[in-house]
Every structure is written in structure tokens, then in C-alpha cells.
Amino acid sequence: MSEIEMVVAMIRPDKLGDVKQALAEADAASLTVTNVSGRGSQPAKKGQWRGEEYVVDLHQKVKVEVVVADTPTEDVVEAIKEGAHTGEKGDGKIFVLPVDHAVQIRTGKEGPDAV
């Protein structure tokens, strides 16, 4: 197992505030957030615009990335699960990936010290 891991989660945009708060409480306040769209088990929605029907099958999501070295990865995963949970389809997914190497650009620190 790697000393450094990256936790990547795809969540509902409206749950981002809850996830950020849960991560701060788990001492993992550093994160990167990206707006993304994707398709999973959440059903497609039909709409109508100017008399034409269309299908929306890519749903707006937020991708949250957290690199951890000092905080236990399980605590980060649990914080995201608790913050993002609604119990409905489309709550999202969490992935844990090993990080081979990290370098802090400003100081030149490497490995877990860079995180």
C-alpha cells in the first residue's frame, strides 16, 4: 500500500458544502473541486424546448479530489460518504488510488512531506 493516496469522488453539486464540512472535521481540508458531467445509474430526464423533445442523460456532478498522507484514508472516505449521502440514485462514487510520488513546487519537499 502507498504512503500517499488520492481519494476521488463524484458527487451531487448540492452536497458539496456538506462534503467540505465533513472533510474539514476529519482534518482533510485540502481538496480540489471540478465541475463534470457523467452518466451512471441515475435515469435520463426528458425535456422540451421550443416544441422539440430532448433527452438529458449526462448529469451535472462535482469531482472532489483529496490527496492524503497524514489523515487515514478510511476517515476521508467515510467523511465523503456521510456528506454526500441522500439515499437516492445519483449520490455518486468514491475511488481510492495510490500516489507514487508527490513534489511541492514552492519548497521542493517530496513524498508525504509534500502533501
Biopython code that builds the backbone (N, CA, C, O; Angstrom):
import numpy as np
from Bio.PDB.StructureBuilder import StructureBuilder

atoms = [
    (1, "MET", "N", (0.839, -1.186, 0.000)),
    (1, "MET", "CA", (0.000, 0.000, 0.000)),
    (1, "MET", "C", (0.881, 1.245, 0.000)),
    (1, "MET", "O", (1.916, 1.278, 0.665)),
    (2, "SER", "N", (0.471, 2.263, -0.743)),
    (2, "SER", "CA", (1.218, 3.503, -0.886)),
    (2, "SER", "C", (1.092, 4.363, 0.377)),
    (2, "SER", "O", (0.074, 4.320, 1.067)),
    (3, "GLU", "N", (2.145, 5.150, 0.673)),
    (3, "GLU", "CA", (2.088, 6.087, 1.790)),
    (3, "GLU", "C", (1.125, 7.234, 1.500)),
    (3, "GLU", "O", (0.511, 7.793, 2.408)),
    (4, "ILE", "N", (1.007, 7.573, 0.220)),
    (4, "ILE", "CA", (0.147, 8.665, -0.216)),
    (4, "ILE", "C", (-0.958, 8.075, -1.083)),
    (4, "ILE", "O", (-0.697, 7.239, -1.947)),
    (5, "GLU", "N", (-2.189, 8.513, -0.850)),
    (5, "GLU", "CA", (-3.308, 8.043, -1.665)),
    (5, "GLU", "C", (-4.159, 9.232, -2.084)),
    (5, "GLU", "O", (-4.198, 10.259, -1.407)),
    (6, "MET", "N", (-4.842, 9.071, -3.219)),
    (6, "MET", "CA", (-5.768, 10.084, -3.692)),
    (6, "MET", "C", (-7.174, 9.513, -3.626)),
    (6, "MET", "O", (-7.442, 8.429, -4.144)),
    (7, "VAL", "N", (-8.057, 10.244, -2.991)),
    (7, "VAL", "CA", (-9.467, 9.875, -2.923)),
    (7, "VAL", "C", (-10.191, 10.765, -3.925)),
    (7, "VAL", "O", (-10.135, 11.992, -3.835)),
    (8, "VAL", "N", (-10.872, 10.135, -4.881)),
    (8, "VAL", "CA", (-11.615, 10.859, -5.908)),
    (8, "VAL", "C", (-13.083, 10.498, -5.751)),
    (8, "VAL", "O", (-13.439, 9.320, -5.707)),
    (9, "ALA", "N", (-13.935, 11.514, -5.667)),
    (9, "ALA", "CA", (-15.367, 11.277, -5.512)),
    (9, "ALA", "C", (-16.139, 12.086, -6.539)),
    (9, "ALA", "O", (-15.821, 13.247, -6.796)),
    (10, "MET", "N", (-17.153, 11.468, -7.123)),
    (10, "MET", "CA", (-18.107, 12.157, -7.996)),
    (10, "MET", "C", (-19.394, 12.278, -7.186)),
    (10, "MET", "O", (-19.997, 11.269, -6.820)),
    (11, "ILE", "N", (-19.814, 13.511, -6.906)),
    (11, "ILE", "CA", (-20.973, 13.726, -6.038)),
    (11, "ILE", "C", (-21.955, 14.710, -6.672)),
    (11, "ILE", "O", (-21.657, 15.340, -7.687)),
    (12, "ARG", "N", (-23.126, 14.827, -6.055)),
    (12, "ARG", "CA", (-24.121, 15.814, -6.474)),
    (12, "ARG", "C", (-23.603, 17.216, -6.134)),
    (12, "ARG", "O", (-23.030, 17.411, -5.061)),
    (13, "PRO", "N", (-23.791, 18.184, -7.017)),
    (13, "PRO", "CA", (-23.309, 19.541, -6.734)),
    (13, "PRO", "C", (-23.883, 20.147, -5.459)),
    (13, "PRO", "O", (-23.190, 20.883, -4.757)),
    (14, "ASP", "N", (-25.139, 19.844, -5.152)),
    (14, "ASP", "CA", (-25.769, 20.435, -3.970)),
    (14, "ASP", "C", (-25.245, 19.852, -2.653)),
    (14, "ASP", "O", (-25.564, 20.375, -1.586)),
    (15, "LYS", "N", (-24.458, 18.793, -2.709)),
    (15, "LYS", "CA", (-23.902, 18.184, -1.497)),
    (15, "LYS", "C", (-22.457, 18.620, -1.240)),
    (15, "LYS", "O", (-21.842, 18.163, -0.276)),
    (16, "LEU", "N", (-21.910, 19.492, -2.082)),
    (16, "LEU", "CA", (-20.513, 19.904, -1.934)),
    (16, "LEU", "C", (-20.258, 20.574, -0.583)),
    (16, "LEU", "O", (-19.246, 20.291, 0.058)),
    (17, "GLY", "N", (-21.140, 21.440, -0.148)),
    (17, "GLY", "CA", (-20.964, 22.107, 1.144)),
    (17, "GLY", "C", (-20.890, 21.125, 2.298)),
    (17, "GLY", "O", (-20.054, 21.268, 3.191)),
    (18, "ASP", "N", (-21.768, 20.124, 2.280)),
    (18, "ASP", "CA", (-21.764, 19.103, 3.332)),
    (18, "ASP", "C", (-20.474, 18.282, 3.305)),
    (18, "ASP", "O", (-19.928, 17.945, 4.355)),
    (19, "VAL", "N", (-19.989, 17.960, 2.100)),
    (19, "VAL", "CA", (-18.752, 17.177, 1.961)),
    (19, "VAL", "C", (-17.565, 18.001, 2.450)),
    (19, "VAL", "O", (-16.707, 17.477, 3.161)),
    (20, "LYS", "N", (-17.500, 19.273, 2.084)),
    (20, "LYS", "CA", (-16.399, 20.133, 2.540)),
    (20, "LYS", "C", (-16.372, 20.227, 4.059)),
    (20, "LYS", "O", (-15.303, 20.165, 4.666)),
    (21, "GLN", "N", (-17.529, 20.375, 4.670)),
    (21, "GLN", "CA", (-17.599, 20.452, 6.132)),
    (21, "GLN", "C", (-17.162, 19.134, 6.771)),
    (21, "GLN", "O", (-16.421, 19.136, 7.753)),
    (22, "ALA", "N", (-17.617, 18.017, 6.219)),
    (22, "ALA", "CA", (-17.248, 16.707, 6.762)),
    (22, "ALA", "C", (-15.748, 16.465, 6.626)),
    (22, "ALA", "O", (-15.129, 15.902, 7.530)),
    (23, "LEU", "N", (-15.156, 16.886, 5.503)),
    (23, "LEU", "CA", (-13.713, 16.721, 5.313)),
    (23, "LEU", "C", (-12.930, 17.597, 6.286)),
    (23, "LEU", "O", (-11.904, 17.166, 6.811)),
    (24, "ALA", "N", (-13.393, 18.810, 6.531)),
    (24, "ALA", "CA", (-12.722, 19.691, 7.492)),
    (24, "ALA", "C", (-12.752, 19.077, 8.886)),
    (24, "ALA", "O", (-11.765, 19.158, 9.618)),
    (25, "GLU", "N", (-13.864, 18.470, 9.259)),
    (25, "GLU", "CA", (-13.986, 17.820, 10.566)),
    (25, "GLU", "C", (-13.092, 16.590, 10.666)),
    (25, "GLU", "O", (-12.707, 16.195, 11.766)),
    (26, "ALA", "N", (-12.756, 15.979, 9.525)),
    (26, "ALA", "CA", (-11.876, 14.799, 9.501)),
    (26, "ALA", "C", (-10.411, 15.197, 9.317)),
    (26, "ALA", "O", (-9.564, 14.341, 9.061)),
    (27, "ASP", "N", (-10.107, 16.496, 9.448)),
    (27, "ASP", "CA", (-8.747, 17.030, 9.282)),
    (27, "ASP", "C", (-8.186, 16.777, 7.887)),
    (27, "ASP", "O", (-6.998, 16.491, 7.735)),
    (28, "ALA", "N", (-9.029, 16.880, 6.882)),
    (28, "ALA", "CA", (-8.603, 16.740, 5.487)),
    (28, "ALA", "C", (-9.202, 17.897, 4.691)),
    (28, "ALA", "O", (-9.983, 17.685, 3.763)),
    (29, "ALA", "N", (-8.833, 19.109, 5.060)),
    (29, "ALA", "CA", (-9.456, 20.298, 4.477)),
    (29, "ALA", "C", (-8.969, 20.624, 3.067)),
    (29, "ALA", "O", (-9.656, 21.341, 2.340)),
    (30, "SER", "N", (-7.797, 20.118, 2.658)),
    (30, "SER", "CA", (-7.261, 20.415, 1.329)),
    (30, "SER", "C", (-7.948, 19.550, 0.283)),
    (30, "SER", "O", (-7.980, 18.326, 0.407)),
    (31, "LEU", "N", (-8.496, 20.187, -0.745)),
    (31, "LEU", "CA", (-9.185, 19.441, -1.781)),
    (31, "LEU", "C", (-9.165, 20.220, -3.084)),
    (31, "LEU", "O", (-8.904, 21.423, -3.100)),
    (32, "THR", "N", (-9.441, 19.526, -4.169)),
    (32, "THR", "CA", (-9.608, 20.125, -5.483)),
    (32, "THR", "C", (-11.001, 19.760, -5.963)),
    (32, "THR", "O", (-11.427, 18.612, -5.840)),
    (33, "VAL", "N", (-11.716, 20.752, -6.515)),
    (33, "VAL", "CA", (-13.092, 20.540, -6.967)),
    (33, "VAL", "C", (-13.196, 20.917, -8.438)),
    (33, "VAL", "O", (-12.718, 21.972, -8.853)),
    (34, "THR", "N", (-13.826, 20.046, -9.224)),
    (34, "THR", "CA", (-14.022, 20.274, -10.651)),
    (34, "THR", "C", (-15.468, 19.976, -11.003)),
    (34, "THR", "O", (-16.025, 18.981, -10.541)),
    (35, "ASN", "N", (-16.087, 20.831, -11.818)),
    (35, "ASN", "CA", (-17.429, 20.552, -12.325)),
    (35, "ASN", "C", (-17.311, 19.598, -13.500)),
    (35, "ASN", "O", (-16.559, 19.853, -14.441)),
    (36, "VAL", "N", (-18.056, 18.493, -13.447)),
    (36, "VAL", "CA", (-18.025, 17.480, -14.502)),
    (36, "VAL", "C", (-19.451, 17.044, -14.812)),
    (36, "VAL", "O", (-20.383, 17.399, -14.090)),
    (37, "SER", "N", (-19.619, 16.284, -15.873)),
    (37, "SER", "CA", (-20.914, 15.668, -16.152)),
    (37, "SER", "C", (-20.670, 14.203, -16.469)),
    (37, "SER", "O", (-19.611, 13.834, -16.976)),
    (38, "GLY", "N", (-21.655, 13.378, -16.166)),
    (38, "GLY", "CA", (-21.471, 11.951, -16.383)),
    (38, "GLY", "C", (-22.778, 11.199, -16.351)),
    (38, "GLY", "O", (-23.846, 11.767, -16.121)),
    (39, "ARG", "N", (-22.668, 9.904, -16.587)),
    (39, "ARG", "CA", (-23.841, 9.045, -16.641)),
    (39, "ARG", "C", (-23.577, 7.804, -15.822)),
    (39, "ARG", "O", (-22.504, 7.207, -15.920)),
    (40, "GLY", "N", (-24.541, 7.412, -15.018)),
    (40, "GLY", "CA", (-24.434, 6.209, -14.203)),
    (40, "GLY", "C", (-25.795, 5.576, -14.068)),
    (40, "GLY", "O", (-26.493, 5.384, -15.064)),
    (41, "SER", "N", (-26.188, 5.247, -12.841)),
    (41, "SER", "CA", (-27.469, 4.588, -12.614)),
    (41, "SER", "C", (-28.630, 5.569, -12.541)),
    (41, "SER", "O", (-29.791, 5.159, -12.547)),
    (42, "GLN", "N", (-28.325, 6.869, -12.470)),
    (42, "GLN", "CA", (-29.374, 7.884, -12.417)),
    (42, "GLN", "C", (-30.104, 7.914, -13.762)),
    (42, "GLN", "O", (-29.456, 7.983, -14.807)),
    (43, "PRO", "N", (-31.447, 7.864, -13.756)),
    (43, "PRO", "CA", (-32.174, 7.792, -15.027)),
    (43, "PRO", "C", (-32.070, 9.088, -15.834)),
    (43, "PRO", "O", (-31.891, 10.172, -15.279)),
    (44, "ALA", "N", (-32.189, 8.946, -17.167)),
    (44, "ALA", "CA", (-32.184, 10.108, -18.060)),
    (44, "ALA", "C", (-33.473, 10.903, -17.856)),
    (44, "ALA", "O", (-34.504, 10.352, -17.471)),
    (45, "LYS", "N", (-33.395, 12.200, -18.120)),
    (45, "LYS", "CA", (-34.573, 13.063, -17.992)),
    (45, "LYS", "C", (-34.932, 13.589, -19.375)),
    (45, "LYS", "O", (-34.059, 13.933, -20.172)),
    (46, "LYS", "N", (-36.239, 13.644, -19.645)),
    (46, "LYS", "CA", (-36.709, 14.189, -20.917)),
    (46, "LYS", "C", (-37.177, 15.611, -20.684)),
    (46, "LYS", "O", (-37.744, 15.935, -19.640)),
    (47, "GLY", "N", (-36.931, 16.452, -21.672)),
    (47, "GLY", "CA", (-37.365, 17.834, -21.593)),
    (47, "GLY", "C", (-37.889, 18.284, -22.932)),
    (47, "GLY", "O", (-37.831, 17.551, -23.919)),
    (48, "GLN", "N", (-38.407, 19.506, -22.956)),
    (48, "GLN", "CA", (-38.919, 20.052, -24.198)),
    (48, "GLN", "C", (-38.486, 21.506, -24.286)),
    (48, "GLN", "O", (-38.587, 22.261, -23.319)),
    (49, "TRP", "N", (-38.004, 21.884, -25.458)),
    (49, "TRP", "CA", (-37.567, 23.250, -25.683)),
    (49, "TRP", "C", (-37.966, 23.661, -27.088)),
    (49, "TRP", "O", (-37.587, 23.009, -28.062)),
    (50, "ARG", "N", (-38.725, 24.733, -27.196)),
    (50, "ARG", "CA", (-39.231, 25.227, -28.491)),
    (50, "ARG", "C", (-39.940, 24.134, -29.283)),
    (50, "ARG", "O", (-39.777, 24.015, -30.497)),
    (51, "GLY", "N", (-40.719, 23.354, -28.577)),
    (51, "GLY", "CA", (-41.506, 22.315, -29.218)),
    (51, "GLY", "C", (-40.753, 21.047, -29.556)),
    (51, "GLY", "O", (-41.355, 20.087, -30.036)),
    (52, "GLU", "N", (-39.456, 21.016, -29.319)),
    (52, "GLU", "CA", (-38.651, 19.833, -29.604)),
    (52, "GLU", "C", (-38.343, 19.091, -28.312)),
    (52, "GLU", "O", (-37.973, 19.701, -27.309)),
    (53, "GLU", "N", (-38.498, 17.773, -28.341)),
    (53, "GLU", "CA", (-38.184, 16.962, -27.167)),
    (53, "GLU", "C", (-36.708, 16.583, -27.195)),
    (53, "GLU", "O", (-36.153, 16.288, -28.254)),
    (54, "TYR", "N", (-36.077, 16.593, -26.021)),
    (54, "TYR", "CA", (-34.668, 16.189, -25.921)),
    (54, "TYR", "C", (-34.475, 15.363, -24.656)),
    (54, "TYR", "O", (-35.289, 15.411, -23.734)),
    (55, "VAL", "N", (-33.387, 14.608, -24.628)),
    (55, "VAL", "CA", (-33.076, 13.732, -23.504)),
    (55, "VAL", "C", (-31.765, 14.192, -22.866)),
    (55, "VAL", "O", (-30.762, 14.392, -23.551)),
    (56, "VAL", "N", (-31.794, 14.353, -21.561)),
    (56, "VAL", "CA", (-30.585, 14.691, -20.818)),
    (56, "VAL", "C", (-30.125, 13.422, -20.114)),
    (56, "VAL", "O", (-30.747, 12.990, -19.143)),
    (57, "ASP", "N", (-29.032, 12.818, -20.599)),
    (57, "ASP", "CA", (-28.539, 11.596, -19.969)),
    (57, "ASP", "C", (-27.171, 11.798, -19.329)),
    (57, "ASP", "O", (-26.629, 10.874, -18.723)),
    (58, "LEU", "N", (-26.608, 12.997, -19.457)),
    (58, "LEU", "CA", (-25.384, 13.345, -18.739)),
    (58, "LEU", "C", (-25.772, 14.333, -17.640)),
    (58, "LEU", "O", (-26.250, 15.433, -17.918)),
    (59, "HIS", "N", (-25.562, 13.927, -16.402)),
    (59, "HIS", "CA", (-25.972, 14.739, -15.258)),
    (59, "HIS", "C", (-24.779, 15.523, -14.711)),
    (59, "HIS", "O", (-23.644, 15.044, -14.726)),
    (60, "GLN", "N", (-25.056, 16.730, -14.230)),
    (60, "GLN", "CA", (-24.015, 17.559, -13.652)),
    (60, "GLN", "C", (-23.568, 16.950, -12.320)),
    (60, "GLN", "O", (-24.396, 16.590, -11.483)),
    (61, "LYS", "N", (-22.279, 16.843, -12.140)),
    (61, "LYS", "CA", (-21.681, 16.310, -10.915)),
    (61, "LYS", "C", (-20.509, 17.199, -10.525)),
    (61, "LYS", "O", (-20.087, 18.065, -11.291)),
    (62, "VAL", "N", (-19.998, 16.973, -9.338)),
    (62, "VAL", "CA", (-18.799, 17.648, -8.866)),
    (62, "VAL", "C", (-17.776, 16.563, -8.554)),
    (62, "VAL", "O", (-18.075, 15.590, -7.862)),
    (63, "LYS", "N", (-16.569, 16.744, -9.073)),
    (63, "LYS", "CA", (-15.476, 15.806, -8.804)),
    (63, "LYS", "C", (-14.624, 16.407, -7.695)),
    (63, "LYS", "O", (-14.088, 17.506, -7.841)),
    (64, "VAL", "N", (-14.503, 15.683, -6.588)),
    (64, "VAL", "CA", (-13.716, 16.120, -5.442)),
    (64, "VAL", "C", (-12.495, 15.215, -5.340)),
    (64, "VAL", "O", (-12.621, 13.992, -5.304)),
    (65, "GLU", "N", (-11.302, 15.829, -5.293)),
    (65, "GLU", "CA", (-10.064, 15.065, -5.174)),
    (65, "GLU", "C", (-9.348, 15.486, -3.892)),
    (65, "GLU", "O", (-9.145, 16.673, -3.637)),
    (66, "VAL", "N", (-8.973, 14.498, -3.099)),
    (66, "VAL", "CA", (-8.273, 14.744, -1.839)),
    (66, "VAL", "C", (-7.052, 13.826, -1.805)),
    (66, "VAL", "O", (-7.183, 12.605, -1.895)),
    (67, "VAL", "N", (-5.866, 14.418, -1.675)),
    (67, "VAL", "CA", (-4.641, 13.632, -1.538)),
    (67, "VAL", "C", (-4.320, 13.546, -0.053)),
    (67, "VAL", "O", (-4.230, 14.567, 0.628)),
    (68, "VAL", "N", (-4.149, 12.326, 0.447)),
    (68, "VAL", "CA", (-3.936, 12.128, 1.884)),
    (68, "VAL", "C", (-2.634, 11.389, 2.160)),
    (68, "VAL", "O", (-2.257, 10.453, 1.456)),
    (69, "ALA", "N", (-1.964, 11.844, 3.208)),
    (69, "ALA", "CA", (-0.750, 11.170, 3.670)),
    (69, "ALA", "C", (-0.795, 11.034, 5.191)),
    (69, "ALA", "O", (-0.434, 9.989, 5.732)),
    (70, "ASP", "N", (-1.242, 12.099, 5.888)),
    (70, "ASP", "CA", (-1.285, 12.085, 7.356)),
    (70, "ASP", "C", (-2.623, 11.607, 7.898)),
    (70, "ASP", "O", (-2.668, 10.898, 8.903)),
    (71, "THR", "N", (-3.711, 11.987, 7.243)),
    (71, "THR", "CA", (-5.052, 11.595, 7.670)),
    (71, "THR", "C", (-5.349, 10.195, 7.145)),
    (71, "THR", "O", (-5.066, 9.910, 5.982)),
    (72, "PRO", "N", (-5.910, 9.318, 7.970)),
    (72, "PRO", "CA", (-6.249, 7.975, 7.464)),
    (72, "PRO", "C", (-7.230, 8.053, 6.292)),
    (72, "PRO", "O", (-8.222, 8.779, 6.351)),
    (73, "THR", "N", (-6.945, 7.308, 5.238)),
    (73, "THR", "CA", (-7.782, 7.319, 4.044)),
    (73, "THR", "C", (-9.215, 6.909, 4.368)),
    (73, "THR", "O", (-10.161, 7.452, 3.798)),
    (74, "GLU", "N", (-9.378, 5.956, 5.278)),
    (74, "GLU", "CA", (-10.718, 5.496, 5.644)),
    (74, "GLU", "C", (-11.546, 6.634, 6.226)),
    (74, "GLU", "O", (-12.753, 6.697, 5.995)),
    (75, "ASP", "N", (-10.907, 7.547, 6.990)),
    (75, "ASP", "CA", (-11.618, 8.686, 7.571)),
    (75, "ASP", "C", (-12.099, 9.640, 6.475)),
    (75, "ASP", "O", (-13.196, 10.191, 6.560)),
    (76, "VAL", "N", (-11.272, 9.829, 5.449)),
    (76, "VAL", "CA", (-11.635, 10.704, 4.334)),
    (76, "VAL", "C", (-12.801, 10.100, 3.556)),
    (76, "VAL", "O", (-13.758, 10.799, 3.224)),
    (77, "VAL", "N", (-12.719, 8.808, 3.269)),
    (77, "VAL", "CA", (-13.799, 8.121, 2.544)),
    (77, "VAL", "C", (-15.090, 8.202, 3.338)),
    (77, "VAL", "O", (-16.146, 8.488, 2.773)),
    (78, "GLU", "N", (-15.023, 7.957, 4.631)),
    (78, "GLU", "CA", (-16.225, 7.998, 5.478)),
    (78, "GLU", "C", (-16.816, 9.407, 5.523)),
    (78, "GLU", "O", (-18.036, 9.566, 5.503)),
    (79, "ALA", "N", (-15.971, 10.417, 5.584)),
    (79, "ALA", "CA", (-16.451, 11.800, 5.606)),
    (79, "ALA", "C", (-17.193, 12.141, 4.307)),
    (79, "ALA", "O", (-18.243, 12.783, 4.335)),
    (80, "ILE", "N", (-16.642, 11.710, 3.184)),
    (80, "ILE", "CA", (-17.305, 11.970, 1.902)),
    (80, "ILE", "C", (-18.627, 11.214, 1.829)),
    (80, "ILE", "O", (-19.636, 11.762, 1.385)),
    (81, "LYS", "N", (-18.621, 9.939, 2.270)),
    (81, "LYS", "CA", (-19.862, 9.147, 2.270)),
    (81, "LYS", "C", (-20.951, 9.820, 3.080)),
    (81, "LYS", "O", (-22.094, 9.922, 2.633)),
    (82, "GLU", "N", (-20.597, 10.282, 4.277)),
    (82, "GLU", "CA", (-21.586, 10.917, 5.149)),
    (82, "GLU", "C", (-22.080, 12.240, 4.567)),
    (82, "GLU", "O", (-23.274, 12.536, 4.615)),
    (83, "GLY", "N", (-21.162, 13.033, 4.019)),
    (83, "GLY", "CA", (-21.550, 14.332, 3.488)),
    (83, "GLY", "C", (-22.355, 14.255, 2.202)),
    (83, "GLY", "O", (-23.201, 15.116, 1.957)),
    (84, "ALA", "N", (-22.114, 13.246, 1.374)),
    (84, "ALA", "CA", (-22.756, 13.162, 0.057)),
    (84, "ALA", "C", (-24.018, 12.306, 0.040)),
    (84, "ALA", "O", (-24.740, 12.307, -0.957)),
    (85, "HIS", "N", (-24.298, 11.586, 1.103)),
    (85, "HIS", "CA", (-25.395, 10.616, 1.103)),
    (85, "HIS", "C", (-26.771, 11.279, 1.118)),
    (85, "HIS", "O", (-27.054, 12.135, 1.956)),
    (86, "THR", "N", (-27.635, 10.861, 0.160)),
    (86, "THR", "CA", (-29.054, 11.228, 0.188)),
    (86, "THR", "C", (-29.928, 9.987, 0.193)),
    (86, "THR", "O", (-31.106, 10.058, 0.545)),
    (87, "GLY", "N", (-29.358, 8.841, -0.196)),
    (87, "GLY", "CA", (-30.119, 7.602, -0.267)),
    (87, "GLY", "C", (-30.816, 7.398, -1.600)),
    (87, "GLY", "O", (-31.553, 6.427, -1.768)),
    (88, "GLU", "N", (-30.592, 8.303, -2.554)),
    (88, "GLU", "CA", (-31.230, 8.199, -3.863)),
    (88, "GLU", "C", (-30.197, 7.850, -4.924)),
    (88, "GLU", "O", (-28.995, 7.998, -4.704)),
    (89, "LYS", "N", (-30.674, 7.381, -6.087)),
    (89, "LYS", "CA", (-29.774, 7.127, -7.206)),
    (89, "LYS", "C", (-29.094, 8.436, -7.580)),
    (89, "LYS", "O", (-29.701, 9.505, -7.529)),
    (90, "GLY", "N", (-27.810, 8.331, -7.959)),
    (90, "GLY", "CA", (-27.079, 9.520, -8.367)),
    (90, "GLY", "C", (-26.276, 10.160, -7.252)),
    (90, "GLY", "O", (-25.728, 11.247, -7.433)),
    (91, "ASP", "N", (-26.194, 9.495, -6.083)),
    (91, "ASP", "CA", (-25.389, 10.034, -4.983)),
    (91, "ASP", "C", (-23.917, 10.105, -5.346)),
    (91, "ASP", "O", (-23.206, 10.980, -4.852)),
    (92, "GLY", "N", (-23.445, 9.209, -6.195)),
    (92, "GLY", "CA", (-22.069, 9.275, -6.659)),
    (92, "GLY", "C", (-21.247, 8.053, -6.314)),
    (92, "GLY", "O", (-21.764, 7.033, -5.858)),
    (93, "LYS", "N", (-19.946, 8.187, -6.547)),
    (93, "LYS", "CA", (-18.990, 7.102, -6.307)),
    (93, "LYS", "C", (-17.725, 7.678, -5.692)),
    (93, "LYS", "O", (-17.430, 8.864, -5.838)),
    (94, "ILE", "N", (-16.980, 6.816, -4.998)),
    (94, "ILE", "CA", (-15.691, 7.191, -4.406)),
    (94, "ILE", "C", (-14.654, 6.171, -4.880)),
    (94, "ILE", "O", (-14.896, 4.965, -4.860)),
    (95, "PHE", "N", (-13.496, 6.678, -5.305)),
    (95, "PHE", "CA", (-12.391, 5.825, -5.746)),
    (95, "PHE", "C", (-11.152, 6.184, -4.941)),
    (95, "PHE", "O", (-10.918, 7.357, -4.651)),
    (96, "VAL", "N", (-10.356, 5.180, -4.578)),
    (96, "VAL", "CA", (-9.105, 5.403, -3.850)),
    (96, "VAL", "C", (-7.970, 4.891, -4.735)),
    (96, "VAL", "O", (-7.963, 3.734, -5.156)),
    (97, "LEU", "N", (-7.002, 5.785, -5.010)),
    (97, "LEU", "CA", (-5.901, 5.460, -5.912)),
    (97, "LEU", "C", (-4.568, 5.679, -5.206)),
    (97, "LEU", "O", (-4.432, 6.628, -4.434)),
    (98, "PRO", "N", (-3.586, 4.823, -5.455)),
    (98, "PRO", "CA", (-2.258, 5.064, -4.884)),
    (98, "PRO", "C", (-1.566, 6.214, -5.626)),
    (98, "PRO", "O", (-1.767, 6.397, -6.826)),
    (99, "VAL", "N", (-0.752, 6.986, -4.898)),
    (99, "VAL", "CA", (0.045, 8.057, -5.498)),
    (99, "VAL", "C", (1.503, 7.637, -5.358)),
    (99, "VAL", "O", (1.995, 7.446, -4.246)),
    (100, "ASP", "N", (2.181, 7.496, -6.472)),
    (100, "ASP", "CA", (3.569, 7.040, -6.467)),
    (100, "ASP", "C", (4.529, 8.078, -5.906)),
    (100, "ASP", "O", (5.468, 7.740, -5.185)),
    (101, "HIS", "N", (4.292, 9.336, -6.239)),
    (101, "HIS", "CA", (5.247, 10.363, -5.835)),
    (101, "HIS", "C", (4.548, 11.712, -5.812)),
    (101, "HIS", "O", (3.628, 11.948, -6.595)),
    (102, "ALA", "N", (4.976, 12.601, -4.917)),
    (102, "ALA", "CA", (4.443, 13.955, -4.837)),
    (102, "ALA", "C", (5.594, 14.920, -4.606)),
    (102, "ALA", "O", (6.538, 14.607, -3.881)),
    (103, "VAL", "N", (5.517, 16.096, -5.223)),
    (103, "VAL", "CA", (6.534, 17.127, -5.065)),
    (103, "VAL", "C", (5.827, 18.461, -4.842)),
    (103, "VAL", "O", (4.951, 18.839, -5.620)),
    (104, "GLN", "N", (6.201, 19.165, -3.795)),
    (104, "GLN", "CA", (5.672, 20.505, -3.561)),
    (104, "GLN", "C", (6.560, 21.484, -4.322)),
    (104, "GLN", "O", (7.761, 21.562, -4.064)),
    (105, "ILE", "N", (5.987, 22.220, -5.242)),
    (105, "ILE", "CA", (6.760, 23.078, -6.135)),
    (105, "ILE", "C", (7.489, 24.185, -5.377)),
    (105, "ILE", "O", (8.668, 24.426, -5.633)),
    (106, "ARG", "N", (6.814, 24.859, -4.454)),
    (106, "ARG", "CA", (7.404, 26.005, -3.756)),
    (106, "ARG", "C", (8.622, 25.622, -2.933)),
    (106, "ARG", "O", (9.644, 26.307, -2.986)),
    (107, "THR", "N", (8.527, 24.525, -2.163)),
    (107, "THR", "CA", (9.600, 24.168, -1.234)),
    (107, "THR", "C", (10.517, 23.065, -1.745)),
    (107, "THR", "O", (11.636, 22.914, -1.254)),
    (108, "GLY", "N", (10.062, 22.302, -2.712)),
    (108, "GLY", "CA", (10.839, 21.179, -3.202)),
    (108, "GLY", "C", (10.689, 19.932, -2.352)),
    (108, "GLY", "O", (11.349, 18.926, -2.613)),
    (109, "LYS", "N", (9.824, 19.978, -1.328)),
    (109, "LYS", "CA", (9.596, 18.801, -0.496)),
    (109, "LYS", "C", (9.012, 17.678, -1.362)),
    (109, "LYS", "O", (8.282, 17.920, -2.323)),
    (110, "GLU", "N", (9.361, 16.442, -0.985)),
    (110, "GLU", "CA", (8.901, 15.302, -1.750)),
    (110, "GLU", "C", (8.260, 14.251, -0.846)),
    (110, "GLU", "O", (8.457, 14.247, 0.369)),
    (111, "GLY", "N", (7.489, 13.362, -1.472)),
    (111, "GLY", "CA", (6.831, 12.281, -0.738)),
    (111, "GLY", "C", (5.726, 12.805, 0.174)),
    (111, "GLY", "O", (5.097, 13.815, -0.143)),
    (112, "PRO", "N", (5.478, 12.134, 1.307)),
    (112, "PRO", "CA", (4.421, 12.553, 2.228)),
    (112, "PRO", "C", (4.594, 13.977, 2.760)),
    (112, "PRO", "O", (3.609, 14.638, 3.089)),
    (113, "ASP", "N", (5.857, 14.460, 2.846)),
    (113, "ASP", "CA", (6.091, 15.826, 3.314)),
    (113, "ASP", "C", (5.521, 16.849, 2.351)),
    (113, "ASP", "O", (5.204, 17.965, 2.763)),
    (114, "ALA", "N", (5.382, 16.502, 1.074)),
    (114, "ALA", "CA", (4.855, 17.440, 0.078)),
    (114, "ALA", "C", (3.360, 17.601, 0.188)),
    (114, "ALA", "O", (2.806, 18.598, -0.275)),
    (115, "VAL", "N", (2.694, 16.630, 0.798)),
    (115, "VAL", "CA", (1.231, 16.677, 0.907)),
    (115, "VAL", "C", (0.864, 17.512, 2.109)),
    (115, "VAL", "O", (-0.319, 17.691, 2.399)),
]
sb = StructureBuilder()
sb.init_structure("model")
sb.init_model(0)
sb.init_chain("A")
sb.init_seg("    ")
for serial, (resi, resn, name, xyz) in enumerate(atoms, 1):
    if name == "N":
        sb.init_residue(resn, " ", resi, " ")
    sb.init_atom(name, np.array(xyz, "f"), 0.0, 1.0, " ", f" {name:<3s}", serial, name[0])
structure = sb.get_structure()
